[in-house]
């Protein structure tokens, strides 16, 4: 399939006008992600994880009814059509996410920053990793508009990382890695050595995965609840979450959060649990934490439901992201340049028991437990739609209770 050049030029121009802060030397697009093969996954299927770091903090999750494949996608709030996606899952069980790879080549005068368009097109047209590779090959050239790592999984259990620029790509199979998974930040393995960004987060994420019990499959819940919210630093000693409850509420404790996995500019965390290739009746599930992970509760979604819960998309700013933004001011109370990179850990948890994070995690743990039990019943699409609506409402209620 070839992309429509005129449409891509139009989208590229409108995107640059709508979000100028994303581009330039500040490199706001700095995400942390992983591609996990079924061999390393406790769920039986492949897993994708992405913490999306961006200047566009108001996001939504929309359902896009399309042919041949409908899909659920994480989008910028102003892009409600879903023609740009920053992570997503389709009705064939194909899923994709990206991180910018700043050490891949980019020629002046060529289209760029169209990764969201590429992913939306892939969600609409691809059922397999092979389909995605064919899509890339058919569109290599100055109009592709890519400089990124793309993580891709499908219903057969394939899990691959594509490092893509306008004139080529390298493919890595997660199953071929010694650990059976690949950690990704903002440099490409095939790119210019020592260049790019995200090396501190890459090291930290690698340590988190390496800290798991050897030989034991990775639970997606660990990635969703722990890794996405991690405030550790690869070089400095930040207190672990288990230590937060011992911190005095006053005067409180601050940490610098620019180089942590949970960052002030994290707009969402997405964990997509692919279909189990050994179980044809299994469903792929897209988990979304709406906003900075420390300020929100995860919600499960299924493409088969045929819709996205209203708290994830309705209004100019989706209610779940609006609540997350409110809670964010409690841990980032200083909205000044440089100072807004600091996080007030003692508002999350403290020795006085007045932190808000334990209650959010309690709500999330209940949602995880109930979702696991729900999926064992082999629910119908309408049941999935009703269930995800209830879970989104519960997440919103838990977040509204934070004062």
C-alpha positions in Angstrom: 0.0 0.0 0.0 1.3 3.4 -1.0 0.6 6.5 1.1 -1.3 9.5 -0.4 1.4 12.2 -0.7 -0.9 15.1 -0.8 -2.7 14.0 2.3 0.6 13.5 4.1 1.8 17.0 3.2 -1.4 18.4 4.5 -1.2 16.5 7.8 2.5 17.3 8.2 1.8 21.0 7.8 -1.2 21.0 10.2 0.7 19.0 12.8 3.6 21.5 12.7 1.2 24.4 13.2 -0.8 22.7 15.9 2.2 21.5 18.1 5.3 23.6 17.5 6.6 23.0 21.0 7.1 19.3 20.2 10.0 20.0 17.8 13.4 21.5 18.1 16.2 21.2 20.6 14.0 20.5 23.6 13.3 17.0 22.3 10.1 16.8 24.2 9.2 13.5 22.5 11.3 11.2 24.7 9.5 7.9 25.4 10.4 4.7 27.3 9.1 1.4 25.8 9.6 -2.3 25.5 8.8 -5.1 23.1 8.3 -8.5 24.8 8.0 -11.8 23.0 5.7 -14.6 24.2 8.7 -16.5 25.5 9.2 -13.8 28.2 5.5 -13.1 28.8 3.4 -14.6 31.6 0.3 -13.7 29.6 1.2 -16.1 26.8 1.1 -13.5 24.1 3.5 -10.7 23.1 3.4 -7.4 25.0 4.1 -3.8 24.1 4.8 -1.1 26.6 5.1 2.7 26.0 5.4 5.6 28.4 4.6 8.5 26.0 6.6 11.7 26.8 5.4 14.7 24.8 4.6 18.4 24.9 1.0 17.5 24.1 -0.2 16.3 27.6 -3.9 16.2 26.8 -4.6 12.9 25.1 -7.6 10.7 24.3 -8.3 7.1 23.4 -10.6 6.8 20.5 -12.2 3.9 18.6 -11.9 4.2 14.8 -14.3 2.1 12.7 -12.4 1.4 9.5 -11.8 -1.3 6.8 -10.2 -3.7 6.7 -9.5 -3.2 10.4 -11.0 -1.1 13.1 -8.8 0.1 15.9 -8.4 1.8 19.3 -5.7 4.5 19.4 -4.0 6.8 21.8 -4.2 10.3 20.2 -3.6 14.0 20.9 -6.8 15.5 22.2 -7.2 17.8 19.2 -6.8 14.9 16.7 -10.1 13.2 17.3 -10.3 11.6 13.9 -7.6 9.0 14.9 -5.6 9.6 11.7 -2.6 10.1 13.9 -2.0 7.4 16.5 0.7 7.2 19.1 0.0 3.6 20.2 -2.9 1.3 19.2 -4.5 -2.1 18.8 -6.6 -3.3 15.9 -9.3 -5.9 15.3 -6.8 -8.4 13.9 -4.8 -8.3 17.1 -2.0 -6.2 15.5 -0.6 -3.5 17.7 2.0 -0.8 17.3 3.8 2.0 19.2 6.8 4.2 18.6 9.6 6.2 20.2 11.6 8.8 18.3 15.1 7.7 17.4 17.3 10.9 17.4 20.4 9.1 16.1 18.9 7.9 12.8 19.5 10.0 9.7 17.1 12.8 8.6 17.7 14.8 5.5 16.6 18.4 5.2 13.8 19.1 2.7 12.2 15.7 3.3 9.0 15.0 5.2 9.4 14.3 8.9 7.5 13.7 12.1 4.8 11.6 10.4 5.1 8.6 12.7 1.6 9.1 14.0 0.2 8.9 10.5 2.3 5.8 9.7 0.9 4.1 12.8 -2.7 5.0 12.1 -2.3 3.6 8.5 -0.7 0.5 9.9 -3.6 0.0 12.4 -6.1 0.3 9.6 -4.3 -2.0 7.1 -2.0 -4.4 8.9 -2.8 -7.8 10.5 0.7 -9.1 11.0 4.3 -8.0 11.5 4.9 -9.0 7.8 2.2 -6.6 6.7 3.9 -3.8 8.6 7.2 -4.6 7.0 5.6 -4.5 3.5 4.0 -1.2 4.4 7.4 0.3 5.2 9.1 -1.1 2.1 6.3 0.2 -0.2 6.7 3.8 1.2 10.5 4.2 1.8 11.7 7.5 0.4 11.5 11.3 1.2 7.8 11.2 1.8 7.8 8.5 4.5 8.4 11.1 7.3 9.9 8.7 9.9 12.9 8.7 12.3 11.7 6.2 14.9 11.7 2.9 16.6 8.4 1.1 16.0 7.4 -1.7 18.3 5.0 -4.2 16.6 3.2 -7.3 17.8 0.5 -9.5 16.2 -1.9 -12.3 17.1 0.6 -15.0 16.0 3.0 -13.9 18.8 5.5 -12.1 16.6 7.1 -9.2 18.5 9.5 -7.0 16.5 11.3 -3.7 16.7 11.8 -1.7 13.5 14.3 1.2 13.5 13.1 3.3 10.6 14.2 6.4 8.7 13.0 7.6 5.3 15.5 5.5 3.3 15.7 2.3 5.2 15.1 0.2 8.4 16.5 -2.5 10.5 14.3 -5.2 12.1 15.0 -6.9 15.4 13.0 -9.9 16.7 12.4 -9.8 20.4 12.5 -13.6 20.5 16.1 -13.4 19.2 17.3 -11.2 22.1 19.0 -13.1 25.0 16.3 -11.9 27.4 13.5 -12.4 24.8 12.6 -8.7 25.1 13.9 -5.4 23.9 14.0 -2.1 25.8 13.6 1.1 23.8 14.1 4.8 24.5 15.2 7.5 22.1 18.2 6.1 20.2 18.3 3.3 17.6 20.7 0.3 18.0 21.5 0.7 14.3 22.0 4.5 14.5 25.0 6.6 15.2 26.8 5.3 18.3 26.7 7.5 21.3 24.1 9.9 19.7 20.4 10.2 20.3 18.7 10.5 23.7 17.2 8.5 26.6 20.3 6.6 27.7 19.6 7.1 31.4 16.1 5.9 31.0 17.3 3.0 28.9 19.7 2.0 31.7 17.1 2.3 34.4 14.5 0.3 32.4 17.0 -2.4 31.7 17.8 -2.6 35.4 14.1 -2.9 36.3 13.6 -5.8 33.9 16.9 -7.4 35.1 15.7 -7.2 38.7 12.8 -9.6 38.0 13.3 -13.2 39.2 15.4 -15.0 36.6 13.6 -17.5 34.5 10.2 -16.4 35.5 7.9 -14.9 32.8 7.2 -11.2 33.0 3.8 -10.1 34.3 2.3 -7.2 32.3 0.9 -6.0 35.6 4.5 -5.4 36.9 5.1 -3.1 33.9 1.8 -1.4 34.2 1.8 -0.7 37.9 5.5 -0.5 38.8 7.7 0.2 35.7 5.5 2.9 34.2 5.5 4.8 37.5 9.2 4.4 38.3 11.0 7.4 39.7 14.5 5.8 40.0 17.5 7.2 38.4 20.3 5.3 36.6 23.1 7.3 38.4 21.5 8.9 41.5 19.9 7.4 44.6 16.3 8.2 44.6 14.2 6.5 47.3 12.2 3.4 46.3 8.4 3.5 46.5 8.6 1.2 49.5 10.5 3.9 51.3 8.1 6.7 50.5 5.8 5.8 53.4 8.6 6.7 55.8 9.1 10.2 54.5 7.8 13.0 56.7 4.9 14.8 55.1 6.6 18.2 56.1 8.8 19.7 54.8 8.5 16.9 52.2 11.0 15.4 49.8 11.7 16.5 46.2 13.4 14.6 43.4 14.5 15.7 40.0 12.2 13.8 37.5 13.5 14.8 34.1 15.5 11.6 33.6 13.2 9.1 35.3 10.7 6.8 33.5 7.7 8.6 35.0 8.3 12.2 33.9 6.4 15.5 34.2 5.8 15.3 30.4 4.5 11.7 30.4 1.1 12.0 28.8 0.1 8.4 29.1 1.3 4.8 29.7 0.1 2.1 27.4 0.6 -1.7 27.9 -0.9 -3.9 25.1 -1.2 -7.6 25.9 -1.4 -9.5 22.7 -3.5 -12.5 21.9 -2.2 -15.8 23.1 -1.2 -17.7 20.0 -1.9 -21.0 21.8 -5.5 -19.9 22.5 -7.5 -18.8 19.4 -10.3 -17.5 21.5 -8.1 -15.2 23.6 -8.5 -11.4 23.3 -5.8 -8.7 23.0 -6.2 -6.1 25.7 -5.0 -2.5 25.6 -4.3 -1.0 29.1 -4.1 2.8 29.3 -3.0 5.0 32.2 -4.4 8.4 31.3 -1.8 11.0 32.2 1.4 11.0 34.2 1.2 7.4 35.6 1.7 8.5 39.2 -1.5 10.6 38.9 -3.9 8.1 37.3 -5.5 4.7 37.3 -5.2 2.1 34.5 -8.2 1.2 32.4 -8.6 -1.9 30.1 -9.9 -1.7 26.5 -10.9 -4.1 23.8 -11.3 -3.4 20.1 -14.2 -5.9 20.0 -16.1 -3.6 22.3 -16.6 -1.3 19.3 -16.2 1.9 21.4 -14.0 3.7 23.8 -15.3 4.6 27.3 -16.5 8.3 27.4 -14.1 9.3 30.2 -11.3 8.5 27.8 -12.5 10.7 24.9 -15.5 12.9 25.5 -15.2 16.7 25.5 -12.4 19.0 24.6 -10.2 17.4 27.2 -11.2 13.8 28.2 -12.4 13.6 31.8 -9.7 11.1 32.9 -6.9 13.3 31.5 -8.5 16.4 33.1 -8.5 14.7 36.5 -4.9 13.5 36.0 -3.9 17.1 35.1 -5.5 18.3 38.4 -3.7 15.7 40.5 -0.5 16.5 38.7 -0.4 19.9 40.3 -0.1 18.3 43.7 3.2 16.6 42.9 4.5 19.4 40.5 3.2 22.5 42.3 5.8 24.8 40.9 4.9 25.7 37.3 8.1 27.5 36.4 10.8 26.6 33.9 13.3 24.1 35.4 11.4 23.9 38.7 8.6 22.1 37.1 10.9 19.1 36.5 10.9 18.4 40.3 8.5 16.0 41.9 7.2 16.3 45.5 7.4 12.6 46.5 5.9 13.2 49.9 2.5 14.0 48.3 2.4 10.5 46.8 3.0 8.8 50.2 4.4 9.7 53.6 4.7 8.8 57.2 1.5 10.7 58.1 -0.5 8.5 55.7 -1.8 11.6 53.8 -0.3 10.6 50.4 -2.8 9.9 47.6 -1.0 7.1 45.6 -1.9 4.1 47.8 -5.6 4.7 47.2 -5.1 5.0 43.4 -3.1 1.8 43.4 -5.8 0.1 45.5 -8.4 1.0 42.9 -6.1 -0.1 40.1 -5.4 -3.5 41.7 -9.1 -4.1 42.0 -9.6 -3.3 38.3 -6.7 -5.7 37.4 -8.2 -8.5 39.5 -11.7 -8.1 38.2 -10.5 -7.9 34.6 -8.5 -11.1 35.0 -11.7 -12.9 36.3 -13.8 -11.2 33.6 -11.7 -12.5 30.7 -11.9 -16.0 32.0 -15.7 -15.9 31.2 -15.0 -15.5 27.5 -17.1 -12.4 27.3 -19.1 -11.2 24.3 -18.3 -7.8 22.6 -21.2 -6.1 24.3 -20.1 -7.4 27.7 -16.6 -6.1 27.0 -18.0 -2.6 26.2 -20.1 -2.5 29.4 -17.2 -3.8 31.5 -14.7 -1.2 30.2 -17.2 1.5 30.7 -17.5 0.5 34.4 -13.8 0.3 34.9 -13.3 3.7 33.4 -16.0 5.2 35.7 -14.3 3.5 38.6 -10.9 4.9 37.7 -12.4 8.4 37.3 -14.1 8.2 40.7 -10.9 7.1 42.4 -9.1 10.0 40.8 -11.8 12.5 41.7 -11.5 11.4 45.3 -7.9 12.7 45.5 -7.7 16.0 47.3 
